[in-house]
């Protein structure tokens, strides 16, 4: 089996670059003004990038285990960081499938599992993972954002070294390259830092694809997709059939404008000790719905309201849409039963049945709108200079 877009007589190489916690819009090719990413911009010009790509969980380990297996978190019980992939799933990752088809795979970097390298390798032929593991004011916020942008540029420099080496070895034109992240980073939006929540900055991810047959300079702003599609996409690139029944679908027909059968919705979920209760998110069309275990649902039109400032869930005109989203959610997962199973597995249910996440309080943040004030001030300072 061979992908029809490969160079005749050669099997294409596949390079997956996955960063940790990269806000989905903080790149030069997304016109973000405060960060320099010339090498990611190079990929953006050469390939196709998506502006509506999502992780299937807004925390490292579960997100990575989900896109390694092509399954949702609740299908593999990888609830939180430090929860290893079940043994029966290790031979079902895309790395294992490639190895089983005579295609070597190598992992360099972190996977966010536990144990020694030998017992938590999710199927790679070669596996090299390092085994080491308040309230805000405007001044601290500005320094934090500046440091974050600096780290993005530092990473971009390293990506440039990889791209230059591929070109020097004559491999660049015959190599599929995917750049993404395991989840986003709130970076001050909604008065929040870190990840975990279902706002765009935290659950969204950057995604750019280049390689044989990938249209250059194309931007897809309409199609919601998620990292659960990475599994069938990599197998498609390698010319290996994906098994039926998985929730994702290859991105290749979509980016090439070919006929494709894929779900029009995106699903994500959260289980863990950092927040009170689970949540489940569905994105379909222009709308994002989030079901919360202990709170009313939220509903945003992310096209008309990209900053998610107007929750439409209490709007009587949205009653039918909310009902349809809830029915769709129950067709995917039993939200309450799955949340309870996750908390039991994570040791968050006391012997007397008490849900220990009940005692969690919201994290300290800062007044919403502080970020926008700082960005306006920095923009004005940049224009004056």
Secondary structure, DSSP 8 states (H G I E B T S, - for coil): ---TTS-TT---EEEEEEESS--TT-SGGGT-TT---HHHHHHHHHSEEESSEE-SSSSHHHHHHHHHHTS-HHHHT--STT----HHHHTTSHHHHHHHTT---EEES-----S-HHHH--S-SEEE---------HHHHHHHHHHHHHHHHHHHHHHHHHHHHHHHTT-GGGEEEEEEESS---TTGGG--SS-S-SHHHHB--EEEESTT--TTEEE-S--EEGGGHHHHHHHHHT----TT-S---SHHHHHT------SEEEEEE-SSSSSS-EEEEEETTEEEEEESSS--EEEETTT-TT-----TT-GGGHHHHHHHHHHHHHH--HHHHHHHHHHHTT-B-TT--BGGGG--------TTHHHHHHHHHHHHHHH-
